[in-house]
């Protein structure tokens, strides 16, 4: 930790991750595992080497022997050397930024050289992690370089590795939530009618960085009025008015691990309709938290959650739910849906994400935590109450 007591992932854990990935790669019959990341969804690459691309994309190639290399674009060599926990680094044109520079006169590596550096020659089966964000130039180059190779989606390896968290990962998550709850309090102390959503976002950004965050875990959710109907959105110049509902979902990133603390607040007194839906929302949120424990089938919780809406004549207020995985990205696998067959395991981490909406407004309660044998160990939860701010 540094002077601000910010936890981090130690070198030996990165080494252990690569060894486990190598074993799973061999078990799946792949000659090499190639995981890719973008600036926005950086998780798979950062999970193995702590490198986080900017503008460019990045990759990590892991052989069944455990040898690994980092793949970057042509502008980031010094940055990658200073940041990557894997010293073998290759610059590939395929990992360049989307402005599509050609870099005349610069010398680049290629997939053949990169794979050979970790002992992989003419692979016949290439597993791809981060398949949904792997770009066409990367796939085209792999097919051209290794025309006889089968390219297989291997996201299951990453889900298996990242679903259950280590003590170091959980420490990073706890700190991220601590910082996010500090930001909630700073907003409650400073927000007032006449501010824009983006001005409140400024309060949050100042708070998280002053308290040790390295970045926001996701774009800060500060929506007011009818904008609260947006399940996914961004803050705007919309002016917050007296008696508005304002949705907060505040996030901080600590050593690569994200948080999200969500709650509605009211700039005055709630209308009866607002009070009715808000009280139901908090009731569902707290009831969901009580369902979370080791051994429970995820799909059973999701089915219970939907049935709870139906039995209370709230089907029209339902969009999705009840939980999603939490870790290096604020929303990561595994999702908890009615067709989810997996059982909850100790040290799986989730966001209990309870979103409700109607024609005029919406609201969300959201808190994260760790599955334990005794239930759900919350990382946040200090603001599980209805808050009306008198102006």
Buried (B, 14 or more C-beta within 10 A) or exposed (E): EEEEEBBBBEEEBBBEBBBBBBEBBBEBEBBBBBBBBBEEBBBBBBBBBBBBBEEBBBBBBBBBEBBBBBBBBBBBEEBBEEBBBBEBBBBBBBBBBEEEEEEEEEEBBBBBEBBEBBEBEEBEBBBBBBBEBBBEBBBEBBEEBBEEBEBBEBBEBBBBBBBEBBEBBBBBBBBBBBBBBBBBEBBBEBBEBEBBBBBBBBBBBEBBBEBBBBBBBBBBBBBBBBBBBBEEBBBBEBBBBEBBBBBBBBBBBBBBBBBBBBBBBBBBEBBEEBBEBBEBBBBBBBBBBEBBBBEBBBBBBBBBBBEBBEEEEBEEBBEBBBBBBBBBBBBBBBBBBBEBEEBBEBBBBBBBBBBBBBEBBBBBBBBBBBBBEEBBBBBBBBBBEBBBBEE
